[in-house]
Amino acid sequence: GNRGLGFALCKKCVEGGAVVLVFGRKHSDDLKELGCVQFCGVDVTSTQAVKNAVEKVVAQGHTLDIVINNAGYFYGPREAVTPRDAMAYDEQLKQIDTCALGPLRVSASLRQANALARNAQIVVITSQAGSVQWRFTQNRNVGGDYGHHMSRAACNMGAVLLGEELKADGFSVVLLHPGFCRTE
């Protein structure tokens, strides 16, 4: 929430009168200026860090009406299997861990701790890049960027499964594709 799309969402939520809680890896003066409640040291690839933050949310008496899973990671160099290119499997796993498992870690930890308000909504910021069918519409016959596309496909499937599971408890899950973002 301290830069790019996440920061813009925080600003809009604060402008709308919301109390905004932000899980982040480090403290942000910009978020402090907005009046956001920050839980620092939270990397969504760490189950324990997420659980620790959720425990603090619960200990402070918060229940969440809307959860926006916005953490993302894109490995910059283009990956391809041609002889002149390289594959970065560790980076691909990092993208899957951040973009697919991150929203699941956060959402599951909040649900298991009963930190979600009645009829809470869980938002997952994702990408159409994870749609297998969309690949045949956009950039047809172009491969590469394996980690990004695989992480978003896993993210999309995880969010659909989460939505199906939580529907019986009155929670909704929505996936949003914000368009092409370059936050750095």
PyMOL commands that set and color helices and strands:
alter all, ss='L'
color gray80, all
select helices_A, chain A and resi 4-15+29-34+47-59+89-112+128-130+132-135+146-167
alter helices_A, ss='H'
color red, helices_A
select strands_A, chain A and resi 21-23+37-39+64-69+116-125+172-176
alter strands_A, ss='S'
color yellow, strands_A
deselect
rebuild
show_as cartoon
